[in-house]
Amino acid sequence: MRFDVVISGGRVLDGTGAPPYRADVAISGDRVAAVGRLDGAEAGSVIDATGRLVAPGFVDCHAHGDAAVFDPDVQRAALRQGVTTFVLGQDGLSFAPGSAATVAYASRYFAAVNGALTEGPLTVGELLTGYDRAVAVNTAYLLPHGTIRYDVMGPSPDPASPGDLAKMLRHVERGLSEGAVGLSSGLEYLPGRYADAEELAALCAPLGGLPYVTHMRAYGQRAGVGMAEVVDIAERSRAAVHVSHLHGPADVLLPLVDGALGKGVDLSFDTYPYLRGNTILAMVVLPPSVPGAEPGPALEMIASDALDEWWPTLEATWPRLTVSHAPGLEWAEGLTMVAAAERAGVAPAEFCRRLLTETRLEAGVVSARPDEGPQGEESVRRMLRHPSQTGGSDGIYVGGHPHPRGFGAFARFLGRHVRELADWTWEQAVTHLSTHPARRFGLADRGLLRGGFAADVVVIDPATVGDLATYPAPRALAEGVDDVVVTGVRVLANGELTGATPGRALRP
């Protein structure tokens, strides 16, 4: 029998939780044709996987590649970690659906996170069509609640009226019909933070088993506030829920997760294996009184003396911030806020004001959490061992000095947390990084290496796989994954892109 591709001689991790076993994987077209001993099989392309593991491609449950995924360097960074699918539309903010004004808002407000993609108006269907077969990885898209709210209500902080809710609900229903894999919210961002549980639950009602994915209203020691709202929304809507980047003290978070599960909530969450975050500077440093969704009024307040009593409250924050994205002030990227201020000859608060003003609120930062240290590392390990955990990089690719997680998170899961620390077995790693997330987002033909399933396949060297990206050198590529097939086409060979762009815009 002749196949298009045969991956021979490896040990297969099929995603069922079974330990690795010796088998070949045959691919015909965009499907897995056979898994087993295929001695003598002929193929147009043969990948020798001797001494390596063969697994279904990984699903990055939380990636900010909405615009960056078109960059071949970003595609290579993902594939070198075994990631074959990005779930986009995170944190309630992305480019569709919306009018020209809404797309412009999402591009401007979240520029340090998602970058800028296109001019509007833009539907979910149009956005997915733009991804389909244009890049080397697959893409799936969550409906962003904040974008939808802005399209209906603008930057208004008011509660949604029945008419507003009806308009937002039509956006959700149309977006789902066009292929969205769920609904996301960002309740620390604007305008998402203005929504209440009643509004969010109403918009979850049409999801039909697809998840409500949330950047909660509170994390860390205050995560109980955020999780209580998640449970409230789940109970009102009966929706499945998925909590984004659930980081903080495990002693606080794990009882909250288990408590929600004990109430019958269909809950999962993603984490990444680092202690620092990465977001827009304005979200970290500005008080709620500043209308961050409206750059004009916000910049007027920043330039005035309206915040004179606020800046001194941030003295403990400045040492924890490193500038990741500063258009026009690129010399500051990679420096801590304190070091950048010293170089500029001003106090950190004054440099922060300058950074916000000259970038028109576009600046981004990597932020160390107060719980960094041995206790924080142990919390990361305990969180990822929970059976409801899935892998998400929260990768941000914008700026000269982003967080290393977009270039190393999945390789770090494998090299550090499987091979070195044994937090997972290899078969558990595939369940957490591929099988479970594919099921969660309705990608029914992915997440397993099985005949008839989509041929997203990665070949992993268990002895060398690992991350090389660091905070000082965040764009270093991972090692140990040199061969990857996406929808039946070899996209990574010997660690380099082949130039093929077979990635599909996935619909549930």
Secondary structure in CASP SS format (residue, H / E / C, confidence):
PFRMAT SS
TARGET T0000
AUTHOR 0000-0000-0000
METHOD secondary structure of the structure
MODEL  1
M C 1.00
R E 1.00
F E 1.00
D E 1.00
V E 1.00
V E 1.00
I E 1.00
S E 1.00
G C 1.00
G C 1.00
R E 1.00
V E 1.00
L C 1.00
D C 1.00
G C 1.00
T C 1.00
G C 1.00
A C 1.00
P C 1.00
P C 1.00
Y E 1.00
R E 1.00
A C 1.00
D E 1.00
V E 1.00
A E 1.00
I E 1.00
S E 1.00
G C 1.00
D C 1.00
R E 1.00
V E 1.00
A E 1.00
A E 1.00
V E 1.00
G E 1.00
R C 1.00
L C 1.00
D C 1.00
G C 1.00
A C 1.00
E E 1.00
A E 1.00
G E 1.00
S E 1.00
V E 1.00
I E 1.00
D E 1.00
A C 1.00
T C 1.00
G C 1.00
R C 1.00
L E 1.00
V E 1.00
A E 1.00
P E 1.00
G C 1.00
F E 1.00
V E 1.00
D E 1.00
C C 1.00
H C 1.00
A E 1.00
H E 1.00
G C 1.00
D C 1.00
A C 1.00
A H 1.00
V H 1.00
F H 1.00
D C 1.00
P H 1.00
D H 1.00
V H 1.00
Q H 1.00
R H 1.00
A H 1.00
A H 1.00
L H 1.00
R C 1.00
Q C 1.00
G C 1.00
V E 1.00
T E 1.00
T E 1.00
F E 1.00
V E 1.00
L E 1.00
G C 1.00
Q H 1.00
D H 1.00
G H 1.00
L C 1.00
S C 1.00
F C 1.00
A C 1.00
P C 1.00
G E 1.00
S C 1.00
A H 1.00
A H 1.00
T H 1.00
V H 1.00
A H 1.00
Y H 1.00
A H 1.00
S H 1.00
R H 1.00
Y H 1.00
F C 1.00
A H 1.00
A H 1.00
V H 1.00
N H 1.00
G C 1.00
A C 1.00
L C 1.00
T C 1.00
E C 1.00
G C 1.00
P C 1.00
L E 1.00
T C 1.00
V H 1.00
G H 1.00
E H 1.00
L H 1.00
L H 1.00
T H 1.00
G H 1.00
Y H 1.00
D C 1.00
R C 1.00
A C 1.00
V C 1.00
A C 1.00
V C 1.00
N E 1.00
T E 1.00
A E 1.00
Y E 1.00
L C 1.00
L E 1.00
P E 1.00
H H 1.00
G H 1.00
T H 1.00
I H 1.00
R H 1.00
Y H 1.00
D H 1.00
V H 1.00
M H 1.00
G C 1.00
P C 1.00
S C 1.00
P C 1.00
D C 1.00
P C 1.00
A C 1.00
S C 1.00
P H 1.00
G H 1.00
D H 1.00
L H 1.00
A H 1.00
K H 1.00
M H 1.00
L H 1.00
R H 1.00
H H 1.00
V H 1.00
E H 1.00
R H 1.00
G H 1.00
L H 1.00
S H 1.00
E C 1.00
G C 1.00
A C 1.00
V C 1.00
G C 1.00
L E 1.00
S E 1.00
S E 1.00
G E 1.00
L C 1.00
E C 1.00
Y C 1.00
L C 1.00
P C 1.00
G H 1.00
R H 1.00
Y H 1.00
A C 1.00
D C 1.00
A H 1.00
E H 1.00
E H 1.00
L H 1.00
A H 1.00
A H 1.00
L H 1.00
C H 1.00
A H 1.00
P H 1.00
L H 1.00
G C 1.00
G C 1.00
L C 1.00
P E 1.00
Y E 1.00
V E 1.00
T E 1.00
H E 1.00
M C 1.00
R C 1.00
A C 1.00
Y C 1.00
G H 1.00
Q H 1.00
R H 1.00
A H 1.00
G H 1.00
V H 1.00
G H 1.00
M H 1.00
A H 1.00
E H 1.00
V H 1.00
V H 1.00
D H 1.00
I H 1.00
A H 1.00
E H 1.00
R H 1.00
S H 1.00
R C 1.00
A C 1.00
A E 1.00
V E 1.00
H E 1.00
V E 1.00
S C 1.00
H C 1.00
L C 1.00
H C 1.00
G C 1.00
P C 1.00
A H 1.00
D H 1.00
V H 1.00
L H 1.00
L H 1.00
P H 1.00
L H 1.00
V H 1.00
D H 1.00
G H 1.00
A H 1.00
L H 1.00
G H 1.00
K C 1.00
G C 1.00
V C 1.00
D C 1.00
L E 1.00
S E 1.00
F E 1.00
D E 1.00
T E 1.00
Y C 1.00
P C 1.00
Y C 1.00
L C 1.00
R E 1.00
G E 1.00
N E 1.00
T E 1.00
I E 1.00
L H 1.00
A H 1.00
M H 1.00
V H 1.00
V H 1.00
L C 1.00
P C 1.00
P C 1.00
S C 1.00
V C 1.00
P C 1.00
G C 1.00
A C 1.00
E C 1.00
P H 1.00
G H 1.00
P H 1.00
A H 1.00
L H 1.00
E H 1.00
M H 1.00
I H 1.00
A H 1.00
S C 1.00
D C 1.00
A C 1.00
L C 1.00
D C 1.00
E C 1.00
W C 1.00
W H 1.00
P H 1.00
T H 1.00
L H 1.00
E C 1.00
A C 1.00
T C 1.00
W H 1.00
P H 1.00
R H 1.00
L E 1.00
T E 1.00
V E 1.00
S E 1.00
H E 1.00
A C 1.00
P C 1.00
G C 1.00
L C 1.00
E H 1.00
W H 1.00
A H 1.00
E C 1.00
G C 1.00
L C 1.00
T E 1.00
M H 1.00
V H 1.00
A H 1.00
A H 1.00
A H 1.00
E H 1.00
R H 1.00
A H 1.00
G C 1.00
V C 1.00
A C 1.00
P H 1.00
A H 1.00
E H 1.00
F H 1.00
C H 1.00
R H 1.00
R H 1.00
L H 1.00
L H 1.00
T H 1.00
E H 1.00
T C 1.00
R C 1.00
L C 1.00
E C 1.00
A C 1.00
G E 1.00
V E 1.00
V E 1.00
S E 1.00
A E 1.00
R C 1.00
P C 1.00
D C 1.00
E C 1.00
G C 1.00
P H 1.00
Q H 1.00
G H 1.00
E H 1.00
E H 1.00
S H 1.00
V H 1.00
R H 1.00
R H 1.00
M H 1.00
L H 1.00
R H 1.00
H C 1.00
P C 1.00
S C 1.00
Q E 1.00
T E 1.00
G E 1.00
G C 1.00
S C 1.00
D C 1.00
G E 1.00
I E 1.00
Y C 1.00
V C 1.00
G C 1.00
G C 1.00
H C 1.00
P C 1.00
H C 1.00
P C 1.00
R H 1.00
G H 1.00
F H 1.00
G H 1.00
A H 1.00
F H 1.00
A H 1.00
R H 1.00
F H 1.00
L H 1.00
G H 1.00
R H 1.00
H H 1.00
V H 1.00
R H 1.00
E H 1.00
L C 1.00
A C 1.00
D C 1.00
W C 1.00
T C 1.00
W H 1.00
E H 1.00
Q H 1.00
A H 1.00
V H 1.00
T H 1.00
H H 1.00
L H 1.00
S H 1.00
T H 1.00
H H 1.00
P H 1.00
A H 1.00
R H 1.00
R H 1.00
F C 1.00
G C 1.00
L C 1.00
A C 1.00
D C 1.00
R C 1.00
G C 1.00
L C 1.00
L C 1.00
R C 1.00
G C 1.00
G C 1.00
F C 1.00
A E 1.00
A C 1.00
D C 1.00
V E 1.00
V E 1.00
V E 1.00
I E 1.00
D C 1.00
P C 1.00
A C 1.00
T C 1.00
V C 1.00
G E 1.00
D C 1.00
L C 1.00
A C 1.00
T C 1.00
Y C 1.00
P C 1.00
A C 1.00
P C 1.00
R C 1.00
A C 1.00
L C 1.00
A C 1.00
E E 1.00
G C 1.00
V E 1.00
D E 1.00
D E 1.00
V E 1.00
V E 1.00
V E 1.00
T C 1.00
G C 1.00
V E 1.00
R E 1.00
V E 1.00
L E 1.00
A E 1.00
N C 1.00
G C 1.00
E E 1.00
L E 1.00
T C 1.00
G C 1.00
A C 1.00
T C 1.00
P C 1.00
G C 1.00
R C 1.00
A E 1.00
L C 1.00
R C 1.00
P C 1.00
END
